[in-house]
Amino acid sequence: KVVRKRMIIECDGHDFHDRTKEQARKDRERDRVLQSFGYRVYRYTGSEIWSDVFKCAYEAISVLIREAYNEA
C-alpha cells in the first residue's frame, strides 16, 4: 500500500520577517489554508534550526513516518 503524506516546514524568525501581530495573523491564516489542502504545517524558529537542525528534521520526519505507519 502506498501512503502519501504532505508537510510544509516553515522557518520563522526575525531574520525572515518582523514578528508582529499582523504577521502572526497572516502566518496562522496561511497555515489554515495549507491544512485545508491536507498539508501538515510545522514552524520552527531560526534559533531552533541553528541550535539543532537535525532535531528539527528528525521531529518532522518521525511524524510523517508514524502517520504513514498508522495508515498502512
C-alpha positions as CSV (number, residue, x, y, z in Angstrom):
1,K,0.0,0.0,0.0
2,V,1.3,3.4,-0.9
3,V,0.7,6.1,1.7
4,R,1.4,9.7,0.8
5,K,1.8,12.5,3.3
6,R,2.3,16.2,2.9
7,M,4.2,18.5,5.1
8,I,5.4,22.1,4.9
9,I,8.2,23.2,7.1
10,E,8.4,27.0,7.8
11,C,11.3,28.8,9.3
12,D,10.0,31.8,11.3
13,G,12.2,34.4,12.9
14,H,13.3,38.0,12.8
15,D,15.8,37.2,10.1
16,F,13.0,36.3,7.8
17,H,10.2,38.7,8.8
18,D,9.2,41.0,11.5
19,R,7.2,39.2,14.2
20,T,4.2,41.5,14.5
21,K,0.6,40.6,15.4
22,E,-0.2,41.2,11.7
23,Q,2.5,38.8,10.5
24,A,1.4,36.2,13.1
25,R,-2.2,36.5,11.9
26,K,-1.1,36.1,8.2
27,D,1.0,33.0,9.3
28,R,-1.9,31.4,11.0
29,E,-4.2,32.2,8.1
30,R,-1.7,30.6,5.7
31,D,-1.4,27.5,8.0
32,R,-5.2,27.1,7.9
33,V,-5.3,27.3,4.1
34,L,-2.5,24.8,3.7
35,Q,-4.1,22.5,6.3
36,S,-7.4,22.6,4.3
37,F,-5.4,21.2,1.4
38,G,-4.1,18.3,3.5
39,Y,-0.7,19.7,4.4
40,R,0.7,19.4,7.9
41,V,2.5,22.7,8.8
42,Y,5.5,22.7,11.1
43,R,7.0,26.0,12.1
44,Y,10.5,26.3,13.6
45,T,12.3,29.5,14.7
46,G,15.6,30.3,13.1
47,S,17.1,29.8,16.6
48,E,15.7,26.2,16.8
49,I,17.1,25.3,13.5
50,W,20.5,26.9,14.1
51,S,20.7,25.2,17.5
52,D,19.9,21.7,16.3
53,V,18.9,21.3,12.7
54,F,18.9,17.5,13.0
55,K,16.5,17.6,15.9
56,C,14.0,19.6,13.8
57,A,14.4,17.4,10.8
58,Y,14.1,14.2,12.9
59,E,10.9,15.5,14.6
60,A,9.2,16.3,11.3
61,I,10.3,13.0,9.6
62,S,9.2,11.0,12.6
63,V,5.7,12.4,12.5
64,L,5.4,11.6,8.8
65,I,6.7,8.0,9.3
66,R,4.4,7.4,12.3
67,E,1.3,8.7,10.4
68,A,2.2,6.6,7.4
69,Y,2.7,3.5,9.5
70,N,-0.7,4.1,11.2
71,E,-2.4,4.3,7.9
72,A,-0.7,1.3,6.3
